[in-house]
Amino acid sequence: MHEGDGHDTAAQLRRLRERADEDFDSPPGIKLPGRHQIDLAELGLRVAVTRARYPNRDDGVDQYAVTLTRSGLDQRPADSEVSLVLETAFGASAGDAVERTGGGPLVRMFRVPAAAAQPR
């Protein structure tokens, strides 16, 4: 957990998205470890959010990459947990999230178009 996040899941997820936006708009010279991930102890989830162009070039689509795992790596995050995280972090644009394959049996990965995301 990061400073100032408290125990409020919604505030933690909003702040995580804000950090992704900040680093997209003004990339830091040095990447700080853990800046783009949080552990939501009350849900037993680890969530990572970054924002970049995919593919990584000027004409790429501005998107968030969201990765969810269970903190214990014992099972795949449930659909209800995924929905809660995406809707809290991205509002109505959570419906535009597309699940990606290849993360392994315990990882869920999504792309959410930044253009569709509601303003902070």
Sequence and secondary structure as in RCSB ss.txt:
>XXXX:A:sequence
MHEGDGHDTAAQLRRLRERADEDFDSPPGIKLPGRHQIDLAELGLRVAVTRARYPNRDDGVDQYAVTLTRSGLDQ
RPADSEVSLVLETAFGASAGDAVERTGGGPLVRMFRVPAAAAQPR
>XXXX:A:secstr
  TT TT HHHHHHHHHHHHHHHHHS  SS  TTTTEEEETTTTEEEEEEEEEESSSTTSEEEEEEEEEETT SS
   HHHHHHHHHHHHGGGGGG EEES S TTEEEEEEETTTS   
